[in-house]
Structure formats: C-alpha cells, structure tokens
C-alpha cells in the first residue's frame, strides 16, 4: 500500500474575475509569491501562490459560495505583525485560544473564505 507523504496544495474558491483581488490579498498583502498556472489551466481563471513548501490555489467556482468553516491553516513568522497589517487594511482578525500553547487567529479573504493563521 502506498502512503501519503505530504500535502502539495490547498485550494480556496473565488468568483469569476477574482484575479486582481486575489493577487492584491494573497500576493501583495500576505506576501505569497504567485506561480504561473500551466497553460491548459490558465483559461479557467484564478491564480496560484507559493506558501512555504506548499501551494495555495485560488480557483474559480460558479456558482461561488465562500467556505466559512473549512479553511487552510497558514503558518506565519510574526503573527502579531500580520494581524496589524490586516487590521490596517480593514480586515477583521479574530484570535482563538482554544488550543493550549497555540497562538492563532482567523480572518477572511476578500471573497469571504475563512483562513487560519498560526504563529510559527
């Protein structure tokens, strides 16, 4: 039996025409590096980003409905700095202390998808 050795990527959904907002949020605000999409997939819209050794894909879904519970968990070097940066951009940050010894918060991307951010 073959075993799973890791996670290559996670995907969040977004509405058609999301690319400018996705690049502004995931690229400019969060600092993720955009990756080129393979040519056969580029026509579908959306964009891909590098998140450490993994990738975060923003894919177009029609009809679109944001994920309010399911979410990627992103690890951050300086969580408080990111929280301040998001707040300055008008994005609500909600800290959660339910896991002892773990500092984390939730925020939504421009499309309403839930994201979790944890201190490295």
Order of alpha helices (4+ residues) and beta strands (2+ residues): beta-alpha-beta-alpha-beta-beta-beta-alpha-beta-beta-beta
